């Protein structure tokens, strides 16, 4: 209401004080600049009103050389023109970052934009120092990711969204571990009804807390939880199509049919290397994934949910001389709670791989003269795997400065995982894959778009040594 008052009075002041036409007015660059111009006229219009009142009771007297009726007519004209100027100028507004349809806040910009192109992105870099690793020197500094989101809103019902990622500040120099450029997702959304909409393309698998919302400001620590890298692979994407929507305002779902995993990539570290990623992915078999999340109205800030993936991973291939379905299952459940400065998350996941004995024998065969350099050579594939973690952080700055917009949260995370929780028949369990991880750290956001992180991770294996690590890093979204 106050801004409306300023706008009306500012229009009148502009009419009296400016002899140039409206089209000649210098265009303000931001909405803040426009309000400054209007507010600057407030004093002048008050003085004019006082002068008009002093001229009463003679209503026909002139003001600044013209009568009141002429002034009112010109005021109406200018008011209309300034309103056009205000609405038609390309004035940047303050960005509002909010997750939509399960995507990260920066990746969701296209959903709230008008028609046309929308650009966003994020980046993160870190320094990692191994602690207690006396056998080798593995300290590193890495620009882990630089990502661009590009979306295009064709109509209110059809839009395209995508993520292009540059890893490790390079295109790889012949080695994927040195860096690569990848399309993380690229999909078309067709909005039909709040309860059922269609998405098709290279889609992010709707599993876990990090796979879809993986921007660095929205998880603790410099590295994503190991459970959400080894048990639930991240970033996991496949070619597919399906439905998403809200059954009720508090109950949302996503369900896709996608190209299936490829079991020739399964290793002792799990199913991660079996992802197709939309790169000439094998599609003899399909996978089926579904997710539901519930935000109870009675518990503001709480989200509970879960997801499941099932599908054959054999892809019509032979393993140790036999065709195998390699039926693969993965399930997870999660809870999030955000209350004032508190953030709490917990997630648990369990997986099962059918025909793991045949896949393991095929990996063992690669130790022979056929393909001894294959990355899976000699790898035992667990028929069962599991992982879970819990973490909590608390923003302490409001306790010191009530109205601060900055954020400083100490946090703690505990993880337990085992990629070979049960070895296939004929093979022994591997206790070196049974891990516990204790992590503590600090998360600082000087502004909501930028984060600076520090953390320490203590690794404990059931058998064998694992080095701890200390990490410093930064991240940002735009």
ZIGI-V756731 format. One record per helix or strand. SS is the DSSP state (a for helix, b for strand). FROM is the first residue (numbers start at 1). LEN is the number of residues. If there is no record, write none. Layout:
ss,from,len
SS,FROM,LEN
SS,FROM,LEN
This chain:
ss,from,len
a,2,16
a,22,3
b,30,1
a,31,10
a,42,14
b,63,1
b,66,1
a,68,21
b,92,1
a,106,7
b,116,16
b,140,14
b,158,10
a,176,3
b,180,14
b,196,9
a,216,3
a,227,5
b,237,12
b,251,9
a,263,3
b,267,1
b,270,1
a,272,3
b,286,9
b,302,11
b,318,2
b,322,2
b,327,13
b,342,12
a,356,10
b,384,12
a,397,4
b,407,16
a,431,3
b,434,14
b,450,12
b,468,10
